[in-house]
Amino acid sequence: MKKILATALTGLTLMAGSVLAADGKAVFQSKGCTACHQPQVDTVGPALKKIAKAYDGKKEELIKFLKGEAKPKVWPDKFPMMQPQLNTTKALSKGDLEALADYILSNK
């Protein structure tokens, strides 16, 4: 019984993570992030894959960056282009920021 419960909880956790990543994708798209960031290819900004690699296991650091409270880990020389967009991400709710970070980190 405990094994079944543990398996069920693991499945729910994975599903919740997928839902958050899906919500994060909606936030990513609605806030105009796609203008500079693509999943696999560097364009104006670094690819999500590159960002996910740099922040792997460091979700809170990514959220701090999105809130304007930390320096960039990826392409710091191009940070001035990102600064205006930080006004948008700073205004996001905690839930939206977490979902956005989950989505970015899911692009490995």
C-alpha positions as CSV (number, residue, x, y, z in Angstrom):
1,M,0.0,0.0,0.0
2,K,2.8,2.4,0.9
3,K,4.5,1.6,-2.4
4,I,1.3,2.4,-4.4
5,L,0.8,5.6,-2.5
6,A,4.4,6.7,-3.1
7,T,4.1,5.9,-6.8
8,A,0.9,7.9,-7.0
9,L,2.4,10.9,-5.3
10,T,5.4,10.8,-7.6
11,G,3.1,10.7,-10.6
12,L,1.1,13.7,-9.2
13,T,4.3,15.6,-8.6
14,L,5.4,15.0,-12.1
15,M,2.0,16.0,-13.5
16,A,2.0,19.2,-11.4
17,G,5.5,20.1,-12.7
18,S,4.2,19.6,-16.3
19,V,1.2,21.8,-15.6
20,L,3.4,24.5,-14.1
21,A,5.7,24.3,-17.2
22,A,2.7,24.6,-19.4
23,D,1.5,27.7,-17.5
24,G,5.0,29.0,-17.7
25,K,5.0,28.6,-21.5
26,A,1.8,30.7,-21.6
27,V,3.4,33.4,-19.5
28,F,6.6,33.2,-21.6
29,Q,4.5,33.7,-24.8
30,S,2.1,36.3,-23.5
31,K,4.9,38.5,-22.1
32,G,6.8,38.7,-25.4
33,C,9.8,36.6,-24.4
34,T,9.6,34.7,-27.7
35,A,10.8,37.9,-29.5
36,C,14.3,37.2,-28.2
37,H,14.4,33.7,-26.9
38,Q,13.8,30.4,-28.7
39,P,13.9,26.9,-27.2
40,Q,17.0,25.5,-29.0
41,V,18.6,28.4,-31.0
42,D,20.3,31.6,-29.9
43,T,18.7,34.6,-31.5
44,V,18.7,38.1,-30.1
45,G,18.9,36.4,-26.7
46,P,20.3,33.0,-25.6
47,A,18.3,29.9,-26.3
48,L,16.2,28.5,-23.4
49,K,18.3,25.4,-23.6
50,K,21.4,27.5,-22.7
51,I,19.6,29.3,-19.9
52,A,18.3,26.0,-18.5
53,K,21.8,24.6,-18.5
54,A,23.2,27.6,-16.7
55,Y,20.5,27.6,-14.0
56,D,20.1,23.8,-13.7
57,G,19.2,23.0,-10.1
58,K,19.2,26.8,-9.3
59,K,15.5,27.7,-9.8
60,E,15.7,30.3,-7.0
61,E,18.6,32.0,-8.7
62,L,16.7,32.2,-12.0
63,I,13.7,33.7,-10.2
64,K,16.0,36.3,-8.5
65,F,17.3,37.3,-11.9
66,L,13.8,37.6,-13.3
67,K,12.9,39.8,-10.3
68,G,15.9,42.0,-11.1
69,E,17.7,40.9,-7.9
70,A,20.6,39.0,-9.4
71,K,23.1,39.4,-12.2
72,P,22.7,37.3,-15.4
73,K,24.6,34.0,-15.8
74,V,24.1,33.8,-19.5
75,W,25.4,36.5,-21.9
76,P,26.0,39.2,-19.3
77,D,27.4,41.5,-22.1
78,K,24.0,41.6,-23.6
79,F,22.2,42.3,-20.4
80,P,21.3,45.9,-21.2
81,M,18.9,44.6,-23.9
82,M,17.1,42.5,-21.3
83,Q,16.8,45.2,-18.7
84,P,13.6,46.8,-20.1
85,Q,11.9,43.3,-20.1
86,L,12.8,42.9,-16.4
87,N,10.1,45.5,-15.7
88,T,7.6,43.0,-17.0
89,T,9.0,40.0,-15.2
90,K,9.4,41.9,-11.9
91,A,5.6,42.6,-12.0
92,L,4.7,38.9,-12.3
93,S,3.1,37.2,-9.3
94,K,5.1,34.6,-7.4
95,G,3.1,31.8,-9.0
96,D,3.7,33.2,-12.5
97,L,7.4,33.6,-11.8
98,E,7.7,30.1,-10.6
99,A,5.8,28.7,-13.6
100,L,8.0,30.8,-15.9
101,A,11.2,29.5,-14.3
102,D,9.8,25.9,-14.5
103,Y,9.2,26.3,-18.2
104,I,12.6,27.8,-18.9
105,L,14.3,25.0,-16.9
106,S,12.3,22.4,-18.7
107,N,14.1,23.3,-22.0
108,K,17.1,21.0,-21.5
